[in-house]
Amino acid sequence: MTEVILVMVTCPSNREAEEIAGTLLSERLVACVNIAGRVRSLFRWEGTVARESESLLLMKTRKALFDRLARRLGELHSYDVPEVVAVPIVAGNEEYLNWVSENTRDDI
C-alpha cells in the first residue's frame, strides 16, 4: 500500500473541470489531473433518477491531503454535493508514486 490515492470528481462541464484542475495543481493539492472527457452519469437526486453528461477528473495526491482537497473542492465546485471519492493505490511505478509525493504540498 502506498500513501498515494486516486481521487475522482465529476464536473458539469469541461470548462469547470479545467478550472478546478488548474487551481488544485497551482495549490499543489494534487500532482496530476486527467480529465477523462464526457461520461454519462445516472444517479438519484431529490427523489428522481437524473441523467447527466459530466467530465470526470482523476486526480493523484497523497492520502494526508484528502481532507484539505475535499474542502477545497467544496469551495470550487458548482454542485451542491460534488462527488469526491478516493481509492487507495495499492501498487504502482515507484518513480511515479515518488513524483506524486514530491509534487504535492508538504506543509500538512
C-alpha positions in Angstrom: 0.0 0.0 0.0 1.3 3.5 -0.8 0.4 6.9 0.6 -0.8 7.9 -2.9 -4.5 7.9 -3.6 -6.7 8.4 -6.7 -9.5 11.0 -6.2 -12.4 11.0 -8.6 -14.7 14.0 -9.1 -17.3 14.7 -11.8 -18.0 18.2 -13.2 -20.9 19.5 -15.2 -18.6 20.9 -17.9 -15.1 20.7 -19.4 -14.5 24.3 -18.5 -15.3 23.8 -14.8 -13.1 20.6 -14.9 -10.2 22.6 -16.4 -10.6 25.5 -13.9 -10.7 23.1 -10.9 -7.7 21.1 -12.1 -5.7 24.3 -12.7 -6.4 25.7 -9.2 -5.7 22.4 -7.4 -2.4 22.0 -9.3 -1.3 25.5 -8.6 -2.1 25.0 -4.9 -0.2 21.7 -5.0 -3.1 19.8 -3.6 -2.8 17.3 -6.5 0.2 16.3 -8.6 -1.7 15.3 -11.7 -5.2 15.5 -13.1 -6.6 13.5 -16.0 -9.8 14.9 -17.5 -11.5 11.8 -19.0 -13.8 13.6 -21.4 -17.5 13.2 -21.1 -19.1 10.4 -19.1 -22.7 9.5 -18.8 -23.9 9.7 -15.2 -27.1 8.3 -13.8 -27.9 8.9 -10.1 -30.7 9.5 -7.7 -31.2 13.2 -6.8 -34.0 14.8 -5.0 -36.3 11.8 -5.4 -35.8 11.2 -9.1 -33.2 9.5 -11.3 -31.1 12.1 -13.0 -29.2 11.6 -16.2 -26.3 13.9 -16.9 -23.2 14.2 -19.2 -20.2 15.1 -17.0 -16.5 15.5 -17.2 -14.5 13.0 -14.9 -11.4 14.2 -13.1 -8.9 11.6 -12.0 -6.6 13.2 -9.5 -3.4 11.8 -7.9 -2.4 13.1 -4.5 -1.4 11.9 -1.0 -3.8 10.5 1.5 -2.7 13.0 4.0 -4.0 15.8 1.7 -7.5 14.3 1.2 -9.4 16.3 3.8 -7.9 19.6 2.6 -8.5 18.7 -1.0 -12.2 17.7 -0.3 -12.8 21.0 1.5 -11.2 22.9 -1.4 -13.3 21.0 -3.9 -16.4 22.0 -2.0 -15.4 25.7 -2.4 -14.6 25.4 -6.1 -17.3 23.1 -7.4 -20.7 24.3 -8.7 -22.6 21.2 -7.4 -24.4 21.3 -4.0 -23.0 17.8 -3.3 -20.0 17.1 -5.5 -18.8 13.6 -5.9 -15.4 13.4 -4.1 -14.3 9.8 -3.6 -10.8 8.4 -3.1 -9.4 4.9 -3.7 -6.1 3.7 -2.5 -3.3 3.0 -4.9 -2.1 -0.4 -3.7 0.9 -0.6 -6.1 2.4 1.4 -8.8 5.6 2.6 -10.6 7.7 3.6 -7.6 9.2 6.5 -9.5 5.8 7.8 -10.4 4.5 7.5 -6.8 7.5 9.3 -5.5 6.9 12.0 -8.1 3.3 12.4 -6.8 4.6 12.8 -3.3 7.3 15.3 -4.3 4.8 17.5 -6.3 2.2 17.9 -3.6 2.2 20.1 -0.5 4.5 19.2 2.3 3.0 21.6 4.9 0.3 19.3 6.2 
